[in-house]
Amino acid sequence: MTDEPLLQVELAGVPKLKSGKVREVFDLGDALLFVATDRISAFDCVMPNGIPRKGEVLTQISHFWFDRMASVVPNHRLAGPGDPLPSRLGPDAARLARRSMLVKKAQPLAIECVVRGYLAGSGWNEYRKTGTVCGVRLPSGLQESSELPEPIFTPATKAETGHDENISFERAESIVGASVAAQVRDLSLKIYSTARAYARERGILIADTKFEFGLFEGGLLLIDEVLTPDSSRFWPADQYAAGRSQASFDKQFVRDYLLTLDWDKTPPAPALPPEIVARTQAKYFEAYERLTGKSLGA
């Protein structure tokens, strides 16, 4: 399952608006082109080598969820997974097709919409200190990875570099307005609950996830990636047990490997060895196949 990873993308005659940790965003005039590379980051550092076809997995999983959630919330897509990219991209169109998405020029909200169904990560760290997560009081006696009585909405600010910052709902209201904050909270909880029930039937627990929304022509759109192994914690249901960290289908596997190294979590990041690359790729592929019931093929 290994090929050469695609780490950088430049398109002749097409301006690049942004280069994130994983995605490149290009301006096509009347639309944007999102290209998911095979880069992988951990501890806010991008690894020097990537995970082959990871960008394809992220894009195709997002397409899958956009299709399933279309009745819940409109999204920013201008083309489906089988539609060709614009002819102006020339020979790059075929090379980038399965890892790219043609989307509307929505104005992203300045908050991340995080939903947590289980106690993990920064939420677990905060709960141990205060009994709360982003100001939400939780029952006492919960363990690491405990399922919460009900999913909670815990917004965060967006950070161009470094960690996003968890914030209270009241802070989110002050950033995007009370009406918009309430709308994205309700939509986020509905999307998460719908997706969690579906994924559980296919052996995946979605512990938490992060959504992005944007404004377009006066309405809210679901944008960016949706319920992927990069934006979510996916746990194998048959291995779940509260009271410890969990096996995962996401890049936690890479983080766990890096924690075994004598590395101070600052650039430059160490290269991932071939066996870690191969096992990580297999986890991304398995997540796609479990969720969609399809194989990505060669």
C-alpha positions in Angstrom: 0.0 0.0 0.0 2.9 2.4 -0.3 3.6 5.0 -3.0 5.6 8.2 -3.0 3.7 10.7 -0.7 2.6 14.0 -2.2 4.0 16.6 0.1 3.9 19.8 -1.9 1.6 21.1 -4.6 2.1 24.0 -7.0 -0.3 24.7 -9.9 0.9 26.8 -12.9 -1.1 29.9 -13.3 -3.3 29.2 -10.2 -2.6 31.4 -7.1 -2.2 29.6 -3.8 -4.1 31.3 -1.0 -3.0 29.2 1.9 -0.8 26.3 2.8 -1.8 24.6 6.0 -0.4 21.6 7.8 -2.1 19.3 5.4 -4.2 21.3 2.9 -3.3 23.7 0.1 -6.0 26.2 -1.0 -6.0 27.6 -4.5 -8.0 30.4 -6.0 -9.9 29.5 -9.1 -11.7 32.8 -9.3 -15.3 31.8 -8.8 -14.3 28.8 -6.5 -11.6 27.5 -4.3 -9.7 24.2 -4.8 -8.8 22.4 -1.6 -6.0 19.9 -2.1 -5.2 17.4 0.7 -1.5 16.5 0.7 0.0 13.5 2.3 1.7 15.6 5.0 1.1 14.5 8.6 1.7 16.6 11.7 2.0 15.9 15.4 2.6 18.2 18.3 2.2 21.1 15.9 5.1 19.9 13.8 4.9 18.6 10.2 6.9 15.4 9.8 9.5 15.5 7.0 8.0 12.5 5.3 4.3 11.8 4.8 1.8 9.0 4.6 1.2 8.0 1.0 -2.5 8.5 -0.2 -3.5 10.0 3.2 -4.8 13.1 1.4 -7.0 10.8 -0.8 -8.4 9.1 2.3 -9.2 12.5 4.0 -10.9 13.8 0.9 -13.0 10.7 0.2 -14.1 10.3 3.8 -15.2 14.0 3.7 -17.1 13.4 0.5 -18.8 10.4 2.2 -19.9 12.5 5.2 -21.0 15.5 3.1 -23.3 13.2 1.2 -24.7 11.6 4.4 -25.2 14.9 6.2 -26.7 16.8 3.2 -30.2 16.6 4.8 -28.9 18.0 8.1 -26.8 21.0 6.9 -25.8 22.4 3.5 -22.0 22.2 2.7 -19.5 24.1 0.6 -19.0 21.5 -2.2 -19.5 22.5 -5.8 -18.7 19.0 -7.2 -19.0 15.5 -6.0 -16.3 12.8 -5.6 -16.8 11.5 -9.2 -17.0 14.9 -10.9 -14.0 16.0 -12.9 -11.9 19.0 -11.8 -11.9 22.1 -14.0 -10.1 21.7 -17.4 -7.9 24.7 -16.7 -5.9 22.5 -14.3 -4.7 20.6 -17.3 -2.6 17.5 -16.6 -2.7 18.3 -12.8 -6.5 17.5 -12.8 -6.1 13.8 -13.0 -3.2 13.7 -10.6 -5.1 15.6 -7.9 -8.6 14.5 -8.5 -9.2 12.1 -5.7 -7.5 14.3 -3.1 -9.1 17.6 -4.1 -12.4 19.3 -3.6 -14.0 22.2 -5.5 -15.8 24.4 -3.1 -17.6 27.7 -2.6 -15.9 30.8 -1.4 -17.4 30.8 2.1 -16.1 33.0 4.9 -14.9 30.7 7.7 -16.1 31.4 11.2 -13.3 32.3 13.6 -14.1 29.3 15.9 -13.6 25.6 15.7 -16.7 23.6 16.6 -15.6 20.7 18.8 -17.9 18.0 20.0 -16.8 15.5 22.6 -18.6 12.3 23.4 -15.8 10.7 25.4 -13.3 12.2 27.9 -9.9 12.3 26.2 -7.0 14.6 25.2 -7.1 18.1 26.5 -10.6 17.5 27.9 -9.4 14.7 30.1 -6.5 16.9 31.2 -8.8 19.8 32.2 -11.3 17.5 33.9 -8.7 16.0 36.2 -7.8 19.5 37.4 -11.2 21.2 37.6 -14.0 18.7 36.9 -15.0 20.7 33.8 -14.3 20.7 30.1 -14.4 24.2 28.6 -16.5 25.4 31.5 -19.0 22.5 31.2 -19.4 20.8 34.6 -19.2 17.0 34.3 -20.1 14.3 36.8 -17.4 13.3 39.3 -15.7 10.0 39.1 -15.2 9.8 35.3 -12.1 8.1 34.0 -9.9 8.6 31.0 -11.9 7.7 27.9 -15.2 7.5 29.8 -18.3 8.0 27.7 -19.9 11.2 28.7 -23.6 11.2 29.8 -24.3 13.2 26.6 -22.1 14.8 24.0 -20.9 18.3 24.8 -20.1 21.3 22.6 -16.7 22.7 23.4 -15.6 25.4 21.0 -12.0 26.6 20.4 -10.3 29.5 18.8 -8.3 28.9 15.6 -4.6 29.1 15.7 -2.5 29.5 12.6 0.5 28.1 14.5 0.5 26.2 17.7 -2.5 24.8 19.6 -6.1 25.9 19.2 -7.3 27.3 22.6 -10.4 25.8 24.2 -12.9 28.5 25.1 -16.3 28.7 26.8 -19.5 29.0 24.9 -19.9 32.5 26.1 -16.5 33.4 24.6 -17.7 31.8 21.3 -20.8 34.0 21.4 -18.6 37.1 21.8 -16.6 36.1 18.7 -19.3 35.0 16.2 -22.5 36.4 17.8 -25.1 34.7 20.0 -27.3 33.6 17.1 -24.5 32.0 15.0 -22.9 30.4 18.0 -26.3 28.7 18.9 -26.8 27.6 15.4 -23.4 26.0 15.0 -23.6 24.4 18.4 -26.9 22.7 17.6 -25.7 21.7 14.1 -22.5 20.3 15.5 -24.2 18.2 18.1 -26.7 16.9 15.5 -24.0 16.0 13.0 -21.9 14.3 15.7 -24.8 12.3 17.1 -25.9 11.1 13.7 -22.4 10.1 12.7 -21.6 8.5 16.0 -24.6 6.2 15.8 -23.7 5.2 12.2 -20.0 4.6 12.9 -20.7 2.6 16.0 -22.6 0.1 13.9 -19.4 -0.3 11.8 -17.1 -0.8 14.7 -15.8 2.7 15.2 -16.3 4.9 18.2 -16.0 8.6 17.3 -14.7 10.0 20.6 -14.6 13.6 19.6 -14.4 15.6 16.4 -14.0 19.2 15.1 -16.2 20.9 12.6 -15.8 24.1 10.7 -18.5 26.3 9.4 -18.5 29.3 7.0 -20.9 32.0 5.9 -22.0 32.1 2.3 -24.7 34.4 0.8 -26.1 34.9 4.3 -26.3 31.2 5.3 -24.2 28.8 7.2 -22.3 26.0 5.4 -20.4 23.0 6.7 -16.9 23.5 5.3 -13.3 22.0 5.3 -12.9 18.3 6.2 -15.6 16.4 8.0 -15.3 13.5 10.5 -11.9 12.3 9.2 -9.1 10.6 11.1 -7.3 14.0 11.2 -10.2 15.9 12.6 -11.6 13.2 15.0 -10.6 10.5 17.4 -11.7 7.2 15.9 -11.4 4.2 18.3 -12.0 0.5 17.5 -15.2 -0.4 19.4 -14.1 -3.9 20.1 -11.0 -2.8 22.0 -12.6 0.0 24.0 -12.4 0.1 27.8 -12.6 3.2 30.0 -9.7 4.0 32.4 -6.9 4.1 29.8 -5.9 5.6 26.5 -7.3 3.8 23.4 -6.1 2.2 20.3 -7.0 4.4 17.4 -7.5 4.8 13.6 -6.2 8.4 13.7 -2.7 9.9 13.9 -2.6 9.2 17.7 -0.5 6.2 16.6 2.1 8.6 15.2 2.1 10.7 18.4 2.5 7.5 20.5 5.6 6.5 18.5 7.1 10.0 18.7 6.7 9.9 22.5 9.1 7.0 22.6 11.9 9.2 21.0 14.3 11.7 22.6 12.7 14.6 20.8 11.6 17.9 22.4 8.5 18.4 20.1 10.1 21.3 18.3 11.1 21.6 14.7 12.8 19.9 12.9 10.6 16.8 13.5 12.2 13.4 13.0 11.4 11.3 9.9 9.0 8.5 10.5 10.5 5.0 9.8 9.0 2.9 7.0 7.1 0.5 9.4 5.4 3.5 11.2 4.4 4.9 7.8 3.0 1.6 6.6 1.1 0.9 9.8 -0.3 4.5 9.8 -1.4 4.2 6.2 -3.1 0.9 7.0 -5.1 2.6 9.8 -6.3 5.4 7.5 -7.3 2.9 4.9 -9.2 0.7 7.4 -11.1 3.7 8.7 -12.3 4.6 5.2 -13.2 1.0 4.4 -15.1 0.5 7.7 -17.1 3.7 7.4 -17.9 3.5 3.7 -18.0 -0.3 3.1 -15.8 0.3 0.0 -12.1 -0.1 -0.8 -10.0 2.7 -2.2 -8.2 0.2 -4.5 -4.7 0.6 -5.9 
